[in-house]
Amino acid sequence: MESDLKRIHTTALAILRDLGQCPATAFHEGLVSSKLRSILEENNIENFQDEYGNIIAKISGTEGEHRPIAYVAHMDHPGYEIVRIEDSFFVGKSLGGVPKAAANKGADCISFDQENNRYPCSIQPWDGGEEGEVKVVSEKRLDVGTPLTFDLQDFSLEGDRIEMRALDDLAGCASILAALIELTREPVKTDIFGIFTRAEEVGLVGAGLISAENTVPVNTFIVSVETSSVIPGVEQGMGPVIRTGDASYTFDAEAEQILALAKNTLVSEDQNFKCQRQLMAAGSCEATAFAVHGYSTTGVAFPLGNWHNATTKIPDPNGSIGMENISLEDFMHGTDLIYTSASMVHTESVSPVKKRLREVQDKLKNRLNRLT
């Protein structure tokens, strides 16, 4: 397995670098979508787009009695969209949780199209407009519907630090896709899905539609793969986080045990493997969209700095705009966790918690009997 994991690391990082070249906001995910589908096709992985533009990739299992598993990430990132034109400037409206500092202090941005042409523009302080609206100044005419994002670097890697304009959630997309590519090398026993969704940042829309319409079987284990803001008790460089819940929902113990088994396997093979476990309650993720429709859900999170490009907090009007960042080692170990959990989801292994409790009960129950 060691050679498999070294190869998957190279693949995951290369995909992440490629995806970084694809700016996106909610409803404007075409560049990311095209790149993902191109990589899926190159690797002969079955995939389709539903009527809403979500991508569903599938590796079919050889045995039908095992429950499927799906890994879910979203293609969009917070940004803006031009909604109308004033006399001397354009009006943009936020798509998702952009930092308040951008409207309060101004920010350099780019507009982009689906050929990846980019044009400089800026957000400038403005007292007019409705909630979420900003003043946009651009030498190029911006039509209504034009998407904007912050003018930040596509991708940078220095030591153990990955910095990007939009790690949320291109990191999740890259790790899932790298795991799928590696999983095609050997037959798998259960169906494994990779799901890449649209418009997560404006209300989990793509994931909600997939779950409401049962696009994947309702007995599928769902693993949300996200970047999630660093919170007390979570550290960058200490491994990916097995996510017990988010700001809206507590996830499912049975689904989590799949990740726990994979973690134990990886620790037994590599004493340097790191992993954390935490309720990541800074925001809601796509596991919630599936949980409310009856799916068994869990999550993996990469601890994220500068969440949504806010160097302090998203609501802080006096903050700044910066690159999102994660630990390279966290990213690699999270990809390992995804691949390993998908490889062993079909097994009949007893969860580590159940196993430990049963061993203690069997050892000590006779002593309890003697006391009655």
Disulfide bonds with the S-S distance in Angstrom:
none
